[in-house]
């Protein structure tokens, strides 16, 4: 009795034109392919259709397969693609209100020919916007926003955990919002922020502004370098950014105005409990507030002057500590609190103990936007002040918002607020405070001695919003 052929042998024979081998390949792989399609397709779809189409495609393109042993993985990718296509293609009725992009989409009530034409153009713009997204965001957005699948159904069709699908939709939302705003020839106010407690007002303002007509497009960054780069290139109109970094951009030619303090205090010095901890400190950037704080601390602790440092983005502090790349770090909350909860070490000093009330993150706006879209900027500043008031009276709302926008546990965000590690009082930009901090930054070598701060602070814009 002949031994059964392996999948690899069947593929090689099918490539040579053996029809019987192709049939044997389909028979042997079909149950596995059907199980794969069932796992990916939402309830109500026929996995048999996806499998049949996948085998037809595989047969027609078999000559393109370079290695016979790769056939199962290759077929799996075809099945995944067909499941996405099938899940999207069975929805003939397109619901515009599924997009939920801050009211940009018109209602589909009117039967006027002009309205119908506008709707068709908008659908085309939406399709183009989705197609322009990075590849890993495209499928889940197409299924959720254009085809009306729930997040769970879109995740299943894409073979993703539901949490991952939610994160991708969250990431794609401001990108789609900006592209559809251009379709309407509307102003869009693009604001960057980092997932730190220092930028809590940016997150709360974004949440409070939804449905209120403010053309706000908030974008979260995980790297100070990426945020600063987009602000410099004009991909952002404004950003919550460390004051030394904003001054550095301004000196190098980026026209920025300082219109509001983002917060005061809010950073912590954390020390690992690892007995073999590395004698290296993590800082969020070379041109950072924390370099200034460290320089100030060295005046009292001269032995720290020899401590090497490395740039660590805030969200990487936990992994860097666990891998012993650093033995300590100085950065914005809630990362120190998070590391304490994880049992990695202890908070040994607060930034308010080093330099009370220091200038740190500010809202810097590109001057051309402030000049041409003054009302939008004023409305945004008012929204930030409303967010500050809401944080004061409703810390649970603030913690839940930070959790939704940054991925930080709400209990960690709430602990930072309850411990009053950070302050959102006295946010008007002050020239005297800016001058004093810039002088410290120059002494620390963070800013060159030639760096000018004249005309940078614009308290007049803040006063207009506060009126």
Buried (B, 14 or more C-beta within 10 A) or exposed (E): EEEEBEBBBBBBBBBEEBEEBBEBBBEBBBEBBBEBBBEBBBEEBEBEBBBBBBBEBBEEEBEEBEEBBEBBEBBBEBBBBBBBBBBBEBEEEEEBEBBBBBEBBBEBEEEEEEBEEEBEEBBEBBEEBBEEBEEEBBBBBBBBBBBBBEBEBBBBBBBBEBEBBBBBBEBBBBBBBBBBBEBBEEEBBBBBBBBBBBBBBBBBBBBBBEEEEBBBBBBBBEBBBBBBBBBBEEBBBBBBBBBBBBBBBBBEEBEBBBBBBBBBBBBBBBBBEEEEBBEBBBBBBBBBBBBBBBBBBBEEEEEBEEBEBEBBBBBBBBEBBEEEBBBBBBBBBBBBBBBBEEEBBEBEBBBBEBBEBBBBBBBBBBBEBBEEBEEBBBBBBBBBBBBBEBBEEEBEBBBBBBBBBBEBBBEBBBBBBEEEBBBBEEBBBBBEBBEBBBEBBBBBEBBEEEBEBEEBBBBEBBEBBBE
